[in-house]
Amino acid sequence: MPIITLTTDFGEKDHFAGAVKGAIYSELPDVRIVDISHSISPFHITEAAYIIQNAYRSFPKDTIHLIGIDSELNPENKHIAVYLDGHYFICANNGIISMLASEIKPEKIVEINIHDRIETNFPVLDVFVKVACHIARGGTLDVIGKSIAEIKEIRGLQPVVNSENNQIVGNVIYIDNYGNVVSNITKSFFEEVGKGRKFTIQARRATFESIFTNYSDAINFDVPADKREEDGKKLALWNSSKYLELAIYKSNPSTVGSASTLFGLEYWDTISINFN
């Protein structure tokens, strides 16, 4: 039984997500539909890319991922279907897939060309659903598009290293539901540049000199609970996706605050690592 996932910025209030599901079920009653998220910030390509990158690997091979972010068709925003790492991705060619493609080369990319058969101003509902259902029935990508060699990239997605090779400069690419701040600095990139050297992480009002693996690693459980520094403790860690994350232990934006609010960090703010 095929699986189709949905990732959009539609939210939960409007009819869009429900209409897309209904259209899929009308064509394929036995399909399984999984919502990854409908709460992507509006038109936020980088946020969508991060979530897709970290969600798709948990699904079986040949899963079809329908991504409805900034999907209006225009001369600079074509539609594509991509086969990468054993998964299908249907989306606009606006950079969403570039985070995945920077690590794994796509096996097949087509620019979708079935629009002349469909009258629509809601391409996710019509075009993307038609393509997803075609693939779910066992159809090939060549039937719905022409092969292309490259896709658009998100500019500045990768962190940079200075000429002395003693500083990484990255950026905030995602802020999660707890207000934790995720950078575009991966553990492998950090280790490649740092080569075991001591370091200092600087991010506006916050400074760190160690990176943990788990949130609770920052807590000294040898200290009695009533004297332990827990809620509100700041920490840097490699999150489950191996990206550098700045966090507040058991953060709550309405009580102890969050990394985003307490450190004064927002999307695309700079995070630097200086090696000694």
N, C-alpha and C positions, 0 to 999 in steps of 0.2 A: 504494500500500500504506500503510495507516494506521500511525502511530507512537503508542505509548503509553509515557510515561515514568513511573517510579516514584521517589518520594521519601518515605522513611519513617524511623521511629526503631526499626525492627525488629532492627537489627544483623545479623550474619552467622551467629550460632550457632543460632538457632531456625529453625523450619520456615516462619515466616510469609511471608517474601519469596518463597520457592520456591512456596508454595501459591498465592499471588496470581498469580504468573506462569503456573502450571499451569491455574488457572481461566480466565485470559484466553485461553491457547492452546486450551483445550477449546471455547471459543466461536468463536474466530477463529484458526485454525491459521496463516494467512498474515500475521498482524500482526507488526510489529517492536516489541519491548520494549526500552527503554533504561533502565538504572539510573542515576539521577542521584546518589542517595546513600541508603544504608540505615544511615548512621552519625550521623544527627541525634541530639543529646543527648535523652534521653527527655522527651517532652512540651514540648520547647523550641520554642515557636511562633515567636519572633523569629529564632532561628537558621535554622529552616526557611524562613521568609519571605525572609531574605537570600539563601539558596542558590537558592531558586526564582527570585527576581527576577533573579539574575545568570546563571542557566542557560537559562531558557526561550527567550531571544531567539536562541540559537544553533540552535534547531530550526526546521524548516519551518513555515509557517503551517498551521493546522488540526491541529497536534499536540495530543494529549490528555495532560494532566498529572494523574496520580493521586497525591494527597498523603495519606499515612497518618500523621498526627500528631494525637494527642489526638482520635481520631475516634469514640469511643463516643457513641452517640446518647442524649441526655437533653433535658429541656425547655429547657435553656440552651445546648445544643450541637447545633443542627440541622445537617443536611447540605445542601450547596449545590453547584450546578454553575454555572460562570461562563464567559462568552465575553468575552475581553479581549485587545485587540491582536492579533486573529486567532488566538488560542489558546484551548483549553478547559482549565479547571481544575476538578477534582473534589476536594472536601475538606470538613472540618467548618467551620462558620461561627464560627470562634474567633479571627479576626483575621489568619490567615495571608495572606489575599489583600489585606489593607489596605495593605501596603507597595507592592504593584503598583498598587492602585487610587488611591493618593495621587498618582501621576504620570499615569496613563492611566485614563480613565473606562470602566468595563465597559459593553459594548454590551448584555449580557443577563445577568441573574442569576435563577436559579430555586432555590427551596427544594425539595429532592428529597422526593417523597411516595410512593415505591413500597415503603415498608417493610412495608406490610400484606400484600404478596405474597411476602415473604421472611422466614423464621424464621432469626435469626442473632444471635450475640453477637460476631461478627467482621465488622463492616460493611465494612471495606476489601475483604475477600475476596468478599463477596456483593453488597452494595449498590453500592459504588464500581465493582466490576468490571462489574456489569450495566449501569451508566450509561455507563462508558467504552466498552463494546462496542456499546451502542446508538448512541452518537455515531459510533463508527468505521464503523458500517454506513450512516451517513448520516442517522440519526435526529435529530429536533429536540429542543431542551431542553424545549419546552412539553409534550412527551409524558411526561416523567419528573418534572415539578415545576411549581409555581405561581410566577409572576413575583413578585419582591420588588424593592424600590427601593434598599435599603441593606444593607450588610454590617457586621459588627462590626469595630471598629478596635482595634489594639494601642495601649494607652494610653501616652502619653509617647514615642511613636516618633520624633517630630520634635525637633530641637534648638531651644533658645529663645535669644532675644536680650534683654539687659537694657534698661531704660528709656533709658539713655544711648547705646544703640546702639554700645557699644564692647567688648562681650563676648558671645561665643557659648558657651553651656553645652550640651555634648552628652554622650552616654553610649556605653559599650562595648556593641555589639550582637552581636559575633561574634569568636571567637578561632579562627584557622585551625589547620591541622595542624602548622604550624611555630611556633605560639605567637605569631604576629603578631596585633595587636589592631586590630580594625576598629571605627570609631565610626559614629554616625549623621549625621555632618557631611559633606555633599556639597561638591564643588568649586564648583558653581554657587551654593550657599547662602553659602559662604565668600566668594566674589567679590562677591556681591550686598551682603553686610553690610560686608565689609572695604574695598571701594572702593580697593584699592591701598595701604592703610596698612600700616605695619610691624606685626608681631604677635609674641606669645609664646604658645606652646602649653604648657599645664601639665597633667600627668597623674601624680598622686602623686609618685613619685621621679624623674620624667623631665621635662625642659624642652627645647623646641625653638624655634628662631627661623627655620627655613626648611623648605620642603616640596618634596620632589623628585618627579620624574615616574617615574623608574625606580630600582630598588634600587641599581644600580651607579653612579648619578649621585652618590652620597655618597662614592665612592672617588676619590682623587686618583691617577690612573694615570700621572702624570708622575713620581711617586716610585717608586724601585726596589721591586720586589716584596718583597724581604726587609726593607724598612723601612716598608712601607705598613701603615696601620691598616685592616684588613679585617674578619676574623671578630670578631664581637662589637660592631661599630660600630653605634650607635643611629641611627635616622633616622625621619623622618616623610615620608610620600609620599601622592600620590593613586593609589590602586590601580587595577586595570584596570576596576573598576566606578565609579571617580571618587568613592570614599568616602575620607575621611581615615583612614590606617592608620599605626600606630606599630609599628616593626619593628626587628629586629636583623639586620644583614647576614649572610647565610648562617647563620641561627640554627639551633641544635641544642640542644634542651632538656637533653640529657645531657652536653653539652660546654660550649659558650659560653653556653648558656642561651637564653631566649626573651624577647620583649618582655613577655609576660604575667608570667613569673616574675621577671625582673630589675626591671621597673618596678612590680611588685606590683599589676597590674591584672587584674580579673576582670569577668565579665558585669555590665553596668549601672553599673560605676564611672564617675565623672565625668571628662570631658576638657573643659577650657576653653581658649578662645582669647581673649586680651586684645589689643585693638588700641591702638596708640599714636597 
